Amino acid sequence: MKRWHKLYKIISIVLGVVLVLYLGISWYGAKTAMEIPRLPVVYDPAALGTSYENVAFPSRGDNLTLTGWFLPGVNKDVILVVNGGFQNRIDDNSDTGGLARALAAEGHNILLYDLRGRGESEGKGRSLLHIDEDIGGAVDYLVGRGFATDAICILGFCSGAASAAMYAGGNGVGSLILVGCFIDMHTMVIRQAQSINAPTFLAYLFWPGGIVFTRLFYGYHVVNPIDVMPGIACPVLFVHEELDDFSSSAETQRLYHAAPNPANEVWEVPGAVHSQVFRVRPAEFVAKIGEFIDRTIGLSAD
């Protein structure tokens, strides 16, 4: 009897240690995934090679000050750029500075801005939270400058693309351009684990614990791009890069077929890795953006 009692005690201790380790690792994973470190804006806006304005405006609802650069153009459309990952208005991976310069040269109005907790904007950076507040604040600012809502094209990269889709699922805009948009959060987490050569089974194992902690401590509820697509009324250009490790061509096609607008389009980009379409095919990407906006919004300069 004493032997069984000792065995039960050992098993209880082992299970307790395993539970503590599981909860601890899940909490660390949730914290790492949700909390975005602030990267300073080190880009000299003079390198944009065009006129620009330093701008600041409130986020929608909670009135945090968001900052950025507005590049005026001669066209009637305006492109709102939403960065991905831990980046600020200047996303080095996607070269948003170079892209803005090229788009401005074609007459487009551009807004490059920092989401909350990034760059020079107030607040704490959180992954895929405060989407309506931050993107909505930028949209409200552009409307306040005189742009019609249906003249606004939101261009998002990676998580910025997912955020743009989530915003458009409940709000009207003119069009969306989604570069490297992942299909759902679970798939994205698995692919991120694979990108750092972490065992895939660990991502599956700690996914439930991570979800619990992100909900408890950050108020995050999983919203997947594939689930919001049916609610996006505006035209969407889905850009899939051939060598994207985070989103497959088949998944991009699923997103495309889930969105209802007949003007939607998929552009497959040969030889490009995740969110680097502009670095690989700059002239083609700028031309594609111009053609898509002109076809779906039709607001080029008179």
C-alpha positions, 0 to 999 in steps of 0.5 A, spaced: 500 500 500 505 504 501 508 503 495 502 505 491 501 511 495 509 513 493 507 511 486 501 516 486 505 521 489 510 521 484 505 521 478 502 527 481 508 531 482 510 529 475 503 531 472 504 538 476 511 539 473 508 538 466 502 542 467 506 548 470 511 547 464 505 547 459 502 553 462 509 557 463 510 556 455 503 557 453 504 564 457 511 565 454 508 564 447 502 568 448 506 574 450 511 573 445 506 573 439 502 579 442 506 584 444 510 588 439 516 591 440 516 599 438 521 600 432 523 607 431 522 610 425 529 611 422 527 613 415 529 620 412 522 622 409 526 626 404 528 619 401 521 619 399 523 624 393 516 627 393 513 632 397 510 629 404 506 632 410 507 630 417 500 628 420 497 626 426 490 623 427 486 620 433 484 612 433 477 611 432 473 611 438 479 611 443 483 617 441 490 615 441 494 619 437 497 615 430 502 619 426 505 618 419 506 621 412 501 623 407 504 624 400 499 628 396 498 626 388 494 628 383 489 622 382 483 622 386 484 615 389 488 614 396 492 608 398 492 607 405 498 602 407 498 597 413 504 594 415 505 587 417 509 584 422 513 588 427 514 593 422 512 601 422 510 605 417 517 603 413 516 596 412 523 594 410 521 587 408 516 590 403 520 596 402 514 601 403 518 607 402 520 605 395 513 603 394 510 609 396 515 613 392 513 609 386 506 610 387 506 617 388 510 618 382 504 615 378 499 620 381 496 616 387 495 619 394 499 615 399 498 615 407 504 611 410 502 611 418 504 607 424 499 603 428 499 604 435 505 602 439 509 602 433 514 608 430 511 614 433 504 613 434 501 612 442 499 606 445 502 599 446 503 594 440 499 588 440 498 583 434 491 583 430 488 587 436 485 594 435 484 593 428 477 598 427 480 603 431 487 604 428 485 603 421 478 606 422 482 612 425 486 612 418 480 612 414 476 617 418 483 622 417 482 621 410 475 622 409 476 628 413 481 631 408 476 630 403 476 623 400 470 619 399 470 612 402 470 609 396 476 612 393 480 609 399 484 603 397 487 599 403 494 596 401 496 591 407 502 586 407 502 579 411 498 581 418 497 588 415 493 584 409 489 580 414 488 586 418 485 590 412 481 584 410 478 584 418 476 591 417 473 591 410 469 585 413 465 590 417 466 597 414 466 600 407 472 602 403 473 602 395 478 596 394 483 592 398 490 589 395 492 583 400 499 581 399 501 575 403 494 574 406 494 568 411 488 564 411 487 563 418 491 564 425 492 556 426 496 555 419 500 561 420 502 559 427 504 552 424 508 556 418 512 560 423 514 555 427 516 551 421 520 558 419 524 557 425 525 550 424 521 548 431 518 542 431 511 542 428 508 538 434 510 543 439 506 548 435 500 544 435 501 542 442 501 549 445 496 552 441 490 551 445 494 554 451 496 560 447 489 561 445 487 561 452 492 566 455 491 571 449 484 571 451 485 572 458 490 577 458 489 581 452 482 580 450 484 577 443 479 572 440 481 569 434 478 572 427 481 568 421 481 572 414 477 566 411 471 567 415 471 575 414 471 574 406 464 573 405 463 580 408 467 584 404 463 587 399 469 591 395 473 588 390 480 585 392 486 584 389 489 578 392 497 577 391 500 571 392 508 570 391 510 564 389 516 562 394 511 565 400 512 560 406 506 562 410 501 562 405 500 557 399 497 558 392 491 554 394 490 557 400 490 564 396 485 561 391 480 559 397 480 566 400 479 569 393 473 564 392 470 566 399 470 573 397 463 575 393 465 581 389 466 579 381 471 584 380 476 580 385 482 578 382 488 573 384 495 575 381 501 570 382 508 573 382 513 568 380 520 568 384 518 572 390 518 570 397 513 573 403 511 580 402 517 582 397 513 583 391 515 590 390 522 588 391 522 583 386 517 586 380 517 593 382 515 596 376 509 590 375 507 591 382 506 599 381 502 598 374 498 592 377 496 597 383 494 602 378 490 598 373 486 595 379 485 601 382 483 604 375 478 598 374 475 598 380 475 605 383 476 609 377 478 615 380 485 617 376 486 624 374 482 628 369 
